[in-house]
């Protein structure tokens, strides 16, 4: 098996001297993207290079690479919330998180008054490629939040009506992970609907009317 030293001049001379049969024995490592297409979905965290965002005229006041939480996305663009370590009244609690332990243990917040960022998907992929290059490695586990927590965050931020509309997809095109997330989200929605019905019946029996109910995971 051949190996190539990390010295440009020697490497070039060595490669030029190889025959076709020699090339068949040289191992190549495919350069994989940081963020893969099938990972782009609501609830994931992406570390986006701010320079790339600014270069593509994305409206943001960020000055350094920041983790962004996907609130909603379709085939063209996504809406993202900035994750910060500065304490606010909207904490992304550890029990809400999924992914690597470093992400789960780190205290994270979202500023409710900070505007969300709308980013075209091609720009987001480029920003992730640059922003995650320093720590990406084989087997890297994408951080994110649970579907129920994501819904709570969206409701708290009041951005339900501004999220991108997603076209209908063929269930056969979804991965196992996609299906699990979809089922979990639907189960959470159904549990919320059931609880609201029970609360309304209890209130009705007591002579009251429930006008508005907001449910969120226990803190």
C-alpha positions in Angstrom: 0.0 0.0 0.0 1.3 3.4 -1.0 1.3 6.5 1.3 1.8 10.1 0.4 3.8 12.4 2.6 2.3 15.7 3.5 5.0 17.6 1.6 3.7 19.2 -1.6 6.9 18.9 -3.7 7.6 15.3 -2.8 4.0 14.4 -3.1 3.8 15.8 -6.6 6.9 14.0 -7.8 5.7 10.8 -6.2 2.2 11.0 -7.7 3.5 11.9 -11.2 5.7 8.7 -11.1 2.7 6.3 -10.5 1.4 4.1 -13.2 -2.3 3.3 -13.7 -1.9 0.0 -11.8 -0.1 1.9 -9.0 -3.0 4.3 -8.6 -5.3 1.4 -8.0 -3.5 0.8 -4.8 -3.4 4.3 -3.4 -6.2 5.0 -0.8 -8.2 8.1 -1.2 -10.2 9.7 1.6 -13.4 11.4 0.3 -13.9 14.9 1.8 -17.3 14.7 3.5 -19.4 17.8 4.1 -19.8 19.0 7.7 -23.6 19.3 7.4 -25.2 16.6 5.3 -28.4 17.2 3.2 -30.4 14.7 5.1 -29.5 16.4 8.4 -31.2 19.7 7.5 -34.4 19.7 9.5 -36.1 21.7 12.3 -34.4 21.0 15.7 -30.8 20.7 14.7 -27.9 22.8 15.8 -25.4 24.2 13.3 -22.3 26.1 14.0 -22.3 28.7 11.2 -19.4 30.8 10.1 -20.4 34.5 10.5 -18.0 35.6 7.7 -19.9 33.4 5.2 -23.2 34.9 6.4 -22.0 38.4 6.0 -20.5 37.7 2.6 -23.9 36.5 1.4 -25.7 39.5 2.8 -27.5 37.7 5.6 -28.9 40.3 8.0 -27.3 39.5 11.3 -25.4 41.4 14.0 -23.3 38.3 14.9 -19.6 38.9 14.9 -18.2 35.4 15.7 -19.2 31.8 14.8 -22.4 30.9 16.8 -24.5 27.8 17.2 -27.9 28.3 15.4 -31.1 26.3 16.1 -33.2 25.4 13.1 -36.8 26.5 13.8 -38.2 25.5 10.4 -36.9 24.7 6.9 -38.0 23.7 3.5 -36.1 22.8 0.3 -35.0 26.4 -0.2 -34.4 28.1 3.1 -34.6 27.9 6.9 -35.3 30.1 9.9 -32.7 30.0 12.6 -32.5 31.2 16.2 -29.2 32.2 17.8 -28.0 30.1 20.7 -26.0 32.0 23.3 -24.3 31.4 26.7 -25.6 34.7 28.0 -28.4 34.1 30.4 -31.9 35.0 29.3 -35.4 34.0 30.4 -35.5 31.3 27.7 -33.1 28.6 28.6 -32.5 25.6 26.4 -32.5 23.1 29.2 -30.4 20.0 29.3 -33.4 17.7 29.3 -34.5 19.4 26.1 -31.3 18.5 24.2 -30.1 15.6 22.2 -26.6 14.9 20.9 -23.1 14.9 22.3 -22.6 15.3 26.1 -20.7 18.6 25.7 -23.8 20.2 24.1 -26.2 18.7 26.6 -24.1 19.8 29.6 -23.4 23.3 28.4 -25.9 26.0 29.6 -27.6 27.5 26.6 -30.1 30.3 26.0 -32.1 32.1 23.4 -32.8 35.8 23.6 -36.6 36.1 22.9 -36.2 39.7 21.6 -33.4 38.9 19.1 -34.7 38.5 15.6 -34.5 35.1 14.0 -32.3 34.7 10.9 -33.7 33.6 7.5 -30.9 31.8 5.6 -31.0 30.2 2.1 -29.9 26.5 2.4 -27.0 26.8 0.1 -25.6 29.6 2.2 -26.2 27.7 5.4 -24.3 24.7 4.0 -21.4 26.9 3.1 -21.4 28.5 6.6 -21.5 25.1 8.3 -18.6 23.9 6.2 -16.5 26.7 7.4 -17.9 27.0 11.0 -17.6 23.3 11.9 -14.3 22.5 10.2 -12.3 22.9 13.4 -14.0 20.2 15.4 -15.7 18.0 12.9 -14.5 14.4 12.9 -15.7 11.0 11.8 -18.7 9.9 13.8 -19.5 13.5 14.8 -23.0 13.5 16.4 -25.2 16.4 15.3 -26.5 18.3 18.4 -30.2 19.3 18.5 -33.3 19.6 20.6 -36.3 17.3 21.1 -39.4 18.0 19.0 -41.5 18.9 22.1 -38.8 21.4 23.2 -38.6 22.9 19.7 -42.4 23.5 19.7 -42.1 25.2 23.1 -39.3 27.4 21.8 -41.2 28.3 18.6 -44.3 29.2 20.6 -42.2 31.3 23.1 -40.6 33.2 20.3 -44.0 33.7 18.6 -42.7 32.8 15.1 -45.1 30.0 14.2 -46.5 32.0 11.3 -43.2 33.1 9.8 -41.6 29.6 9.4 -41.0 28.2 5.9 -43.8 26.0 4.5 -42.7 22.4 3.9 -44.0 20.6 0.9 -45.5 17.1 1.3 -42.9 14.4 1.1 -43.1 10.7 0.2 -42.7 8.7 3.4 -40.5 6.3 1.5 -38.0 9.1 1.1 -37.5 9.6 4.8 -34.8 7.9 6.8 -35.4 5.9 10.0 -34.3 8.9 12.1 -36.6 11.2 10.2 -39.6 8.9 10.8 -38.8 8.6 14.5 -38.7 12.4 14.8 -41.9 12.7 12.9 -43.7 10.1 15.0 -42.3 11.6 18.3 -43.5 15.1 17.2 -47.0 13.8 16.3 -47.2 11.9 19.6 -46.3 15.1 21.6 -48.9 17.1 19.6 -51.5 14.4 20.3 -50.7 14.4 24.1 -51.0 18.2 24.2 -54.4 18.1 22.4 -55.6 15.4 24.8 -54.5 17.4 27.9 -56.2 20.5 26.6 -59.5 18.6 26.1 -59.3 17.3 29.7 -58.5 20.8 31.0 -61.5 22.3 29.1 -63.8 19.6 30.5 -62.6 20.2 34.1 -63.1 23.9 33.7 -66.5 23.5 32.2 -67.7 21.3 35.1 -66.4 24.0 37.5 -68.3 26.7 35.6 -65.3 28.2 33.8 -64.2 28.5 30.2 -60.6 27.9 29.1 -59.7 30.5 26.5 -56.0 29.9 26.0 -53.7 27.1 27.0 -49.9 27.0 26.5 -48.2 23.8 27.4 -44.4 23.3 27.8 -42.1 20.6 29.1 -41.4 20.6 32.9 -38.4 22.6 33.9 
